Amino acid sequence: MSVSTVITYTIADSLHPPVTEDGQRYMPTGNIVKSLLLNFVLGAFVFILTVKILRKK
């Protein structure tokens, strides 16, 4: 789960870099929240999909 969070954070960080107009970096809390929420949704989706596959057997 933590690996997928890092991957989604890296993607969010590359799409919306945490740099001000004058080139100063800042704490990307928005990207962190986006990656955590996306990882939670993807984790729930994978869990539901796995349960459905296992019930078919």
N, C-alpha and C positions, 0 to 999 in steps of 0.2 A: 504494500500500500504506500509506503514512503517513497519507493522508487517511482511509482506513477505520479505521486504528488510533485516530486522534483522535476519529472519530465513535463507535466502540465505547467508548472511554474516557469520552466525554461521557455516553453512555447509562448506563454502569456508575456513573459519579459521581453522576448524578441519581437513580438507584435506591438507592444506598447512599452518601450524602454523608459526606465525611471530617470530621465535626464531633463533638467529645466531648459528653457530657451537659451540661457547663457552657458550651457554645458556642465552645470553642476548636477551631480548625482544625488538622489534622495531615496529614502526608504520606500520601497514599492509595496506598501500595505495593500493597495487595491489588487495588485497581481497575486499577492499571497492569498488573499481571500478568494479571488477567482479560482485559483488552482485548488484550494481546499474544497470549495463547493463543487467544482467540476469533478474532482476525484471522488467525493461522496456520492454524487449522482452516478458516475461510472461504476463505482463499487456496488451500488444497489442494483444497477442494471445487470452486471455480471453475476451477482448472487441470484437474482430472479431467473436469469437464463440458465444457470447451472442447475437450479432446483427443477426447472421444467424438463431439462434434458434427463436428469436422474429419475424423474417420475415416469418417463416413457419406458424405461428399462424394466 
